[in-house]
Amino acid sequence: NKEKQPISASIDRVVTNRWLPLPIFAIVMFFVYYVSVTTVGTWATDWANDGVFGDGWSLFGVGVPGIPVIVEGILTLVGCADWLQGLILDGIVAGVGAVLGFVPQMLVLFLFLAFLESCGYMARVAFIMDRVFRKFGLSGKSFIPILIGTGCGVPGIMASRTIENDRDRKMTIMTTTFIPCGAKLPIIALIAGAMFHGAWWVSPSAYFIGIVAIICSGILLKKTRMFAGEPAPFVMELPAYHMPTVGNVFRSMWERGWSFIKKAGTIILLSTIVIWFTTYFGWVDGQFRMLEEMEMDHSILAGVGNLFAWIFIPLGFGDWRSAVAVITGLVAKENVVGTFGILFGFAEVAEDGAEYWGTLSGSMTALSAYSFLVFNLLCAPCFAAMGAIRREMNNGKWFWFAIGYQSLLAYAAALCIYQIGMLITTGAFGIGTVAAFLLIVVFLYLLFRPYRENRELHRRSGIRNRVLAK
């Protein structure tokens, strides 16, 4: 330990000094997401999608069929009914397979995060973020739940119990799920791979959008009566830098990955069955029956989606398929990918082939795809995380305030991105553009107006000066 202390002190002089910590942190996280989503993780996911959940792959020169091929062969051999074969292939295999295909990317991401946590760097990040967060009304203790939330929002929300100040704790609960969790990674990979053809900037930007949303929320909320007050002090011991053991790193990676896989085998499995049934059954000419692929617009799911689709028109994705994906994402965020996998008939939703992009191009452009990504990153989390918010808030009004704030912020951010993006790229100007500029003006006013304590101090100072003048 005595030998490690001088080394740790030398590293900390760079990593925790006044100017370099945030650029270093940004570079580290950019590298983590670039490798996890854009390069190594994408190669592994493409192998899983095209091979394991696709037509097959080659093992030592021997062709191995993919799971859909094997399952289809077995179902054909036993003479399975058409509807049951459709449920298994188009519902379970396509839906769950679309989600499980992203497991390699998630494992790569979890491997990096486990290494950064074990070596002692993330403890420094919490220390750095305390200096940053305190300027915006948040405590450095808020960063710990946010860090845990990169794996799953539920334990991240529960980790807010360590914050003694009730106002800071409630604010942390409301903002923790803005950071992309493991369940949102498939959505990021979908947009980056299928919509932007693997563009390097999409996945890191998703992480930093979450950070910006947390910081801006801290500023805005601290200026309200509900959250006014000084943030709680943050004290923690910085461990010496050390090389983590391989066992601990892989154990942490696997625990997070296995949690995701179990969810795919339970919640997502049930969701894909429901989605498949409501997609392939509906009323045609007054008769309820199983539909052909060309008749999906008459399905139960299309009817539900059309009820809500109009809400998302100003955001650029106002068709029933995208609306349904957003709704099913409230059950589990991974369902967004599984839903598209069923609705468009592809298990390999992450690949950047022209076939999948051509299927979506009629209803979603690159700009609306990014708006869709931002909305799903910031809006109300999955049901499990909502339940955790309800338990930790221990108050129905606070719970609905948190869900409402998250959803409104997500809607406003996606609206501004799409409408102003349309103005810049196509010159389109309309009511949505006016609304976007008004939202930006209101946001900037709330962001830069003085804190409540400062206004009260100026008011009392003015009264005292007038009294002295008399």
C-alpha positions as CSV (number, residue, x, y, z in Angstrom):
1,N,0.0,0.0,0.0
2,K,2.9,2.4,0.8
3,E,4.2,1.8,-2.7
4,K,0.8,2.4,-4.3
5,Q,0.1,5.6,-2.5
6,P,2.8,7.7,-4.3
7,I,1.6,6.3,-7.6
8,S,-2.0,7.0,-6.8
9,A,-1.1,10.5,-5.7
10,S,0.8,11.1,-9.0
11,I,-2.2,9.9,-11.0
12,D,-4.6,12.0,-9.0
13,R,-2.6,15.1,-9.6
14,V,-3.7,14.7,-13.2
15,V,-7.1,13.0,-12.9
16,T,-8.5,15.2,-10.1
17,N,-6.8,18.5,-10.7
18,R,-8.8,21.7,-11.6
19,W,-9.0,21.6,-15.4
20,L,-8.5,18.0,-16.7
21,P,-10.9,15.7,-14.8
22,L,-14.0,16.4,-17.0
23,P,-12.2,16.1,-20.4
24,I,-10.5,12.9,-19.2
25,F,-13.8,11.5,-18.0
26,A,-15.4,12.4,-21.3
27,I,-12.6,10.7,-23.2
28,V,-12.8,7.6,-21.0
29,M,-16.6,7.3,-21.5
30,F,-16.4,8.0,-25.2
31,F,-13.8,5.2,-25.5
32,V,-16.0,2.8,-23.4
33,Y,-19.1,3.4,-25.5
34,Y,-17.2,3.5,-28.8
35,V,-15.7,0.1,-28.2
36,S,-18.8,-1.4,-26.6
37,V,-21.4,-0.2,-29.2
38,T,-19.6,0.8,-32.3
39,T,-16.6,-1.5,-32.8
40,V,-15.9,-4.7,-30.7
41,G,-19.5,-4.9,-29.3
42,T,-21.0,-4.4,-32.8
43,W,-18.8,-7.2,-34.3
44,A,-19.9,-9.5,-31.5
45,T,-23.6,-8.5,-31.8
46,D,-23.5,-8.9,-35.6
47,W,-22.2,-12.4,-35.1
48,A,-25.0,-13.1,-32.6
49,N,-27.7,-11.6,-34.8
50,D,-26.5,-13.0,-38.1
51,G,-25.3,-16.3,-36.8
52,V,-26.9,-17.5,-33.5
53,F,-30.3,-15.7,-34.2
54,G,-29.9,-15.7,-38.0
55,D,-29.1,-18.2,-40.7
56,G,-26.1,-19.7,-38.9
57,W,-22.3,-19.4,-38.5
58,S,-19.2,-21.3,-39.3
59,L,-17.3,-23.2,-36.5
60,F,-13.9,-24.6,-37.4
61,G,-15.0,-24.7,-41.0
62,V,-18.3,-26.5,-40.2
63,G,-21.6,-24.7,-40.8
64,V,-23.8,-24.4,-37.7
65,P,-27.4,-23.4,-38.3
66,G,-28.9,-20.5,-36.3
67,I,-31.6,-20.9,-33.7
68,P,-34.5,-19.8,-36.1
69,V,-33.4,-22.4,-38.6
70,I,-33.2,-25.2,-36.0
71,V,-36.5,-24.3,-34.5
72,E,-38.2,-24.0,-37.9
73,G,-36.9,-27.4,-38.9
74,I,-38.2,-29.0,-35.7
75,L,-41.6,-27.4,-36.0
76,T,-41.9,-28.5,-39.7
77,L,-40.8,-32.0,-38.7
78,V,-43.5,-32.4,-36.0
79,G,-46.2,-30.8,-38.3
80,C,-46.8,-27.8,-36.1
81,A,-49.9,-25.7,-36.8
82,D,-49.3,-22.5,-38.8
83,W,-50.5,-20.2,-36.1
84,L,-48.3,-21.9,-33.4
85,Q,-45.4,-21.9,-35.8
86,G,-45.9,-18.1,-36.3
87,L,-46.1,-17.5,-32.6
88,I,-42.8,-19.4,-31.9
89,L,-40.9,-18.1,-34.9
90,D,-42.2,-14.6,-35.4
91,G,-43.1,-13.9,-31.8
92,I,-40.8,-15.7,-29.3
93,V,-37.7,-16.3,-31.5
94,A,-37.8,-13.0,-33.4
95,G,-38.8,-10.9,-30.4
96,V,-36.6,-12.4,-27.7
97,G,-33.8,-13.1,-30.2
98,A,-33.8,-9.4,-31.2
99,V,-33.1,-8.5,-27.6
100,L,-30.7,-11.3,-26.7
101,G,-28.7,-10.4,-29.8
102,F,-27.5,-7.3,-27.9
103,V,-26.1,-9.3,-25.0
104,P,-22.5,-9.3,-26.4
105,Q,-22.5,-5.5,-26.6
106,M,-23.8,-5.3,-23.1
107,L,-21.2,-7.7,-21.7
108,V,-18.4,-5.6,-23.3
109,L,-19.9,-2.4,-21.7
110,F,-20.3,-4.1,-18.3
111,L,-16.7,-5.4,-18.5
112,F,-15.4,-1.9,-19.0
113,L,-17.6,-0.5,-16.2
114,A,-16.6,-3.3,-13.8
115,F,-12.9,-2.6,-14.5
116,L,-13.2,1.2,-13.9
117,E,-15.1,0.6,-10.7
118,S,-12.7,-2.0,-9.4
119,C,-9.5,-0.1,-10.2
120,G,-10.6,3.0,-8.2
121,Y,-11.2,5.4,-11.0
122,M,-15.0,5.7,-10.5
123,A,-14.5,6.7,-6.9
124,R,-12.4,9.7,-8.3
125,V,-15.2,10.4,-10.8
126,A,-17.7,10.7,-7.8
127,F,-15.2,13.1,-6.2
128,I,-14.9,15.1,-9.4
129,M,-18.7,15.2,-9.9
130,D,-19.2,16.5,-6.4
131,R,-17.4,19.7,-7.4
132,V,-19.4,19.9,-10.6
133,F,-22.8,18.9,-9.2
134,R,-22.6,21.3,-6.2
135,K,-22.5,24.2,-8.6
136,F,-25.8,23.0,-10.0
137,G,-27.5,22.2,-6.7
138,L,-26.7,18.5,-6.6
139,S,-24.6,16.6,-4.1
140,G,-21.7,14.3,-5.2
141,K,-23.6,11.5,-3.4
142,S,-26.1,11.7,-6.3
143,F,-23.4,10.4,-8.6
144,I,-23.3,7.0,-6.9
145,P,-26.9,6.1,-7.7
146,I,-26.3,7.4,-11.2
147,L,-23.2,5.2,-11.6
148,I,-25.1,2.2,-10.4
149,G,-28.0,3.1,-12.7
150,T,-25.7,2.5,-15.7
151,G,-26.3,-1.2,-15.1
152,C,-30.0,-1.0,-14.0
153,G,-32.2,1.8,-12.9
154,V,-33.8,-0.1,-10.0
155,P,-30.7,-0.6,-7.8
156,G,-29.6,3.0,-8.8
157,I,-32.9,4.4,-7.4
158,M,-32.6,2.2,-4.3
159,A,-29.0,3.5,-3.8
160,S,-30.4,7.0,-3.2
161,R,-31.1,5.8,0.4
162,T,-27.6,6.8,1.3
163,I,-28.4,10.5,0.8
164,E,-29.5,12.0,4.1
165,N,-31.0,15.2,2.8
166,D,-34.6,14.5,1.7
167,R,-34.7,17.1,-1.0
168,D,-31.5,15.8,-2.6
169,R,-32.7,12.2,-2.3
170,K,-36.0,13.0,-4.1
171,M,-34.1,14.9,-6.8
172,T,-31.7,12.0,-7.3
173,I,-34.5,9.5,-7.6
174,M,-36.1,11.7,-10.3
175,T,-33.0,12.1,-12.4
176,T,-31.1,8.7,-11.9
177,T,-32.9,7.0,-14.8
178,F,-31.8,9.7,-17.3
179,I,-28.5,7.9,-17.5
180,P,-28.6,5.1,-20.1
181,C,-29.0,1.8,-18.3
182,G,-28.2,-1.7,-19.7
183,A,-31.8,-2.0,-20.9
184,K,-31.5,1.1,-23.0
185,L,-28.3,0.0,-24.7
186,P,-30.2,-2.1,-27.3
187,I,-32.2,1.0,-28.3
188,I,-28.9,3.0,-28.7
189,A,-27.4,0.1,-30.7
190,L,-30.5,-0.1,-32.8
191,I,-30.4,3.6,-33.7
192,A,-26.6,3.7,-34.2
193,G,-26.5,0.5,-36.3
194,A,-29.6,0.4,-38.3
195,M,-30.4,4.1,-38.6
196,F,-27.0,5.8,-38.7
197,H,-25.0,2.9,-40.2
198,G,-22.8,2.6,-37.1
199,A,-22.0,6.3,-36.8
200,W,-19.3,6.7,-34.1
201,W,-21.0,9.7,-32.3
202,V,-24.5,8.2,-31.6
203,S,-23.8,6.0,-28.6
204,P,-21.5,8.4,-26.7
205,S,-23.9,11.2,-27.3
206,A,-26.7,9.2,-25.6
207,Y,-24.6,9.0,-22.5
208,F,-23.8,12.7,-22.4
209,I,-27.4,13.6,-23.1
210,G,-28.2,11.8,-19.9
211,I,-25.5,13.7,-18.0
212,V,-26.8,17.0,-19.4
213,A,-30.4,16.2,-18.5
214,I,-29.3,15.4,-14.9
215,I,-27.3,18.6,-14.5
216,C,-30.0,20.8,-16.1
217,S,-32.7,19.2,-14.0
218,G,-30.6,19.9,-10.9
219,I,-30.4,23.6,-11.8
220,L,-34.1,23.9,-12.6
221,L,-35.4,21.9,-9.7
222,K,-33.1,23.6,-7.1
223,K,-34.7,26.9,-8.1
224,T,-38.1,25.8,-7.0
225,R,-39.5,25.9,-3.5
226,M,-39.7,22.1,-3.2
227,F,-36.0,21.6,-3.7
228,A,-34.4,24.8,-2.5
229,G,-31.5,24.6,-0.1
230,E,-27.9,23.7,0.1
231,P,-26.9,20.2,-1.1
232,A,-25.7,17.7,1.4
233,P,-21.9,17.5,2.0
234,F,-20.1,14.7,0.3
235,V,-17.3,12.8,2.1
236,M,-15.7,9.6,0.9
237,E,-12.4,7.9,1.1
238,L,-10.5,7.5,-2.2
239,P,-9.0,4.0,-2.5
240,A,-5.5,3.6,-3.9
241,Y,-5.4,2.6,-7.6
242,H,-4.9,-1.1,-8.1
243,M,-5.2,-3.7,-10.8
244,P,-8.5,-5.5,-10.2
245,T,-8.6,-9.3,-10.2
246,V,-9.9,-10.9,-13.4
247,G,-12.4,-12.9,-11.3
248,N,-14.0,-9.9,-9.7
249,V,-14.3,-8.0,-13.0
250,F,-15.8,-11.0,-14.9
251,R,-18.1,-11.8,-11.9
252,S,-19.5,-8.2,-11.9
253,M,-19.9,-8.3,-15.7
254,W,-21.7,-11.6,-15.6
255,E,-24.1,-10.6,-12.7
256,R,-25.3,-7.6,-14.7
257,G,-25.5,-9.5,-17.9
258,W,-27.3,-12.5,-16.3
259,S,-29.9,-10.1,-14.8
260,F,-30.6,-8.9,-18.3
261,I,-30.8,-12.4,-19.7
262,K,-33.3,-13.4,-17.0
263,K,-35.5,-10.5,-17.8
264,A,-35.4,-11.5,-21.5
265,G,-36.6,-15.0,-20.4
266,T,-39.5,-13.7,-18.3
267,I,-40.9,-10.2,-18.8
268,I,-39.7,-9.9,-22.4
269,L,-40.9,-13.4,-23.3
270,L,-44.4,-12.7,-22.1
271,S,-44.4,-9.3,-23.7
272,T,-43.4,-10.7,-27.1
273,I,-46.2,-13.2,-26.9
274,V,-48.7,-10.5,-26.3
275,I,-47.2,-8.3,-29.0
276,W,-47.3,-11.1,-31.5
277,F,-50.9,-12.0,-30.7
278,T,-52.1,-8.4,-30.9
279,T,-50.1,-7.9,-34.1
280,Y,-51.3,-10.9,-36.1
281,F,-54.9,-10.9,-34.9
282,G,-57.6,-8.4,-35.7
283,W,-60.9,-7.5,-37.3
284,V,-61.3,-7.6,-41.1
285,D,-64.7,-6.9,-42.6
286,G,-66.2,-7.4,-39.2
287,Q,-64.6,-10.8,-38.7
288,F,-61.9,-11.5,-36.0
289,R,-59.2,-13.7,-37.4
290,M,-55.5,-14.2,-37.9
291,L,-54.0,-11.6,-40.3
292,E,-51.6,-11.8,-43.2
293,E,-48.5,-9.5,-43.0
294,M,-50.1,-7.1,-45.5
295,E,-53.1,-6.7,-43.1
296,M,-51.3,-5.6,-40.0
297,D,-52.9,-2.2,-40.2
298,H,-56.1,-4.0,-39.1
299,S,-54.5,-5.6,-36.0
300,I,-55.4,-5.0,-32.4
301,L,-52.0,-3.5,-31.8
302,A,-52.4,-1.1,-34.7
303,G,-55.7,0.1,-33.2
304,V,-54.0,0.7,-29.8
305,G,-51.0,2.4,-31.5
306,N,-53.2,4.7,-33.6
307,L,-54.9,6.0,-30.4
308,F,-51.5,7.4,-29.2
309,A,-49.6,8.0,-32.5
310,W,-50.9,11.6,-32.9
311,I,-49.1,12.5,-29.7
312,F,-45.7,11.8,-31.3
313,I,-46.3,13.5,-34.7
314,P,-44.5,16.7,-33.6
315,L,-41.5,14.5,-32.6
316,G,-41.2,13.0,-36.0
317,F,-42.3,9.4,-35.3
318,G,-46.1,9.6,-35.3
319,D,-46.9,6.2,-36.8
320,W,-48.6,3.4,-34.9
321,R,-45.5,1.1,-34.9
322,S,-43.3,3.6,-33.2
323,A,-46.0,4.6,-30.8
324,V,-46.5,0.9,-29.8
325,A,-42.7,0.5,-29.4
326,V,-42.7,3.4,-27.0
327,I,-45.7,2.0,-25.0
328,T,-44.2,-1.5,-24.8
329,G,-40.9,0.1,-23.7
330,L,-42.7,1.1,-20.5
331,V,-42.9,-2.6,-19.6
332,A,-39.2,-3.1,-20.2
333,K,-37.0,-0.8,-22.3
334,E,-35.6,-3.8,-24.2
335,N,-39.1,-4.4,-25.6
336,V,-38.6,-1.4,-27.9
337,V,-36.2,-3.5,-29.9
338,G,-38.3,-6.7,-29.5
339,T,-41.4,-4.9,-30.7
340,F,-39.7,-3.7,-33.9
341,G,-38.3,-7.2,-34.4
342,I,-41.9,-8.6,-34.5
343,L,-43.5,-5.7,-36.4
344,F,-40.9,-5.7,-39.1
345,G,-40.2,-9.4,-39.1
346,F,-36.5,-9.2,-38.4
347,A,-34.6,-10.8,-35.5
348,E,-31.4,-9.0,-36.6
349,V,-32.5,-5.5,-35.8
350,A,-29.0,-4.2,-35.0
351,E,-27.4,-4.9,-38.4
352,D,-26.8,-2.0,-40.7
353,G,-28.2,-3.6,-43.8
354,A,-30.2,-1.6,-46.3
355,E,-33.1,-4.1,-46.0
356,Y,-34.1,-3.0,-42.5
357,W,-33.5,0.6,-43.1
358,G,-35.6,0.4,-46.2
359,T,-38.5,-1.0,-44.1
360,L,-38.3,1.9,-41.7
361,S,-37.6,4.7,-44.2
362,G,-41.3,5.2,-45.0
363,S,-42.1,6.2,-41.4
364,M,-38.8,7.3,-39.8
365,T,-35.9,9.5,-41.0
366,A,-32.5,9.8,-39.5
367,L,-33.6,12.9,-37.6
368,S,-36.8,11.4,-36.3
369,A,-34.9,8.3,-35.4
370,Y,-32.6,10.4,-33.1
371,S,-35.6,12.1,-31.7
372,F,-37.1,8.7,-31.0
373,L,-33.8,7.7,-29.2
374,V,-33.7,10.8,-27.0
375,F,-37.4,10.4,-26.0
376,N,-36.9,6.8,-25.0
377,L,-33.7,7.7,-23.1
378,L,-35.3,10.4,-21.0
379,C,-39.0,9.4,-20.6
380,A,-40.5,7.4,-17.8
381,P,-38.5,4.3,-17.1
382,C,-39.7,0.6,-17.2
383,F,-42.4,-0.6,-14.8
384,A,-39.8,-2.1,-12.4
385,A,-38.0,1.2,-12.1
386,M,-41.3,3.0,-11.6
387,G,-42.1,0.6,-8.8
388,A,-38.8,1.5,-7.2
389,I,-39.5,5.2,-7.5
390,R,-42.9,4.6,-5.9
391,R,-41.4,2.7,-3.0
392,E,-38.5,5.2,-2.4
393,M,-40.8,8.3,-2.7
394,N,-43.3,6.6,-0.4
395,N,-45.8,9.2,-1.6
396,G,-48.2,9.0,-4.6
397,K,-48.1,12.7,-5.4
398,W,-44.3,12.7,-5.5
399,F,-44.3,9.5,-7.7
400,W,-46.6,11.1,-10.3
401,F,-44.6,14.3,-10.2
402,A,-41.4,12.4,-10.9
403,I,-43.0,10.4,-13.8
404,G,-44.6,13.5,-15.2
405,Y,-41.4,15.5,-15.0
406,Q,-39.4,12.8,-16.8
407,S,-42.0,12.4,-19.6
408,L,-42.4,16.1,-20.2
409,L,-38.7,16.7,-20.3
410,A,-38.3,13.8,-22.8
411,Y,-41.1,15.2,-24.9
412,A,-39.7,18.8,-24.9
413,A,-36.2,17.6,-25.7
414,A,-37.3,15.4,-28.6
415,L,-39.6,18.1,-29.9
416,C,-36.8,20.7,-30.0
417,I,-34.4,18.3,-31.6
418,Y,-36.8,17.3,-34.4
419,Q,-38.4,20.6,-35.1
420,I,-35.2,22.7,-35.1
421,G,-33.4,19.9,-37.0
422,M,-36.1,20.1,-39.7
423,L,-35.8,23.8,-39.9
424,I,-32.0,23.5,-40.4
425,T,-32.0,20.6,-42.8
426,T,-35.2,21.3,-44.9
427,G,-36.2,24.8,-44.0
428,A,-39.6,23.6,-42.7
429,F,-41.3,26.1,-40.4
430,G,-44.6,25.6,-38.6
431,I,-46.4,25.6,-35.3
432,G,-44.1,22.9,-34.0
433,T,-41.0,25.1,-34.8
434,V,-42.6,28.0,-32.9
435,A,-43.3,25.7,-29.9
436,A,-39.7,24.5,-30.0
437,F,-38.3,28.0,-29.8
438,L,-40.7,29.0,-27.1
439,L,-39.6,25.9,-25.1
440,I,-36.0,26.9,-25.5
441,V,-36.7,30.4,-24.4
442,V,-38.5,29.2,-21.3
443,F,-35.8,26.6,-20.6
444,L,-33.0,29.2,-20.8
445,Y,-35.0,31.6,-18.5
446,L,-35.5,28.9,-15.9
447,L,-31.9,27.8,-16.3
448,F,-30.3,31.2,-15.7
449,R,-32.7,33.0,-13.4
450,P,-31.3,33.6,-9.9
451,Y,-31.7,31.0,-7.2
452,R,-34.6,31.5,-4.8
453,E,-32.2,32.1,-1.9
454,N,-30.4,34.9,-3.9
455,R,-33.7,36.6,-4.7
456,E,-34.8,36.5,-1.1
457,L,-31.4,37.8,0.0
458,H,-31.7,40.7,-2.5
459,R,-35.3,41.5,-1.3
460,R,-34.2,41.6,2.3
461,S,-31.2,43.7,1.5
462,G,-33.4,46.2,-0.4
463,I,-35.8,46.4,2.5
464,R,-32.9,47.0,4.9
465,N,-31.4,49.7,2.7
466,R,-34.7,51.5,2.5
467,V,-35.1,51.4,6.3
468,L,-31.6,52.8,6.8
469,A,-32.3,55.5,4.2
470,K,-35.3,56.6,6.2
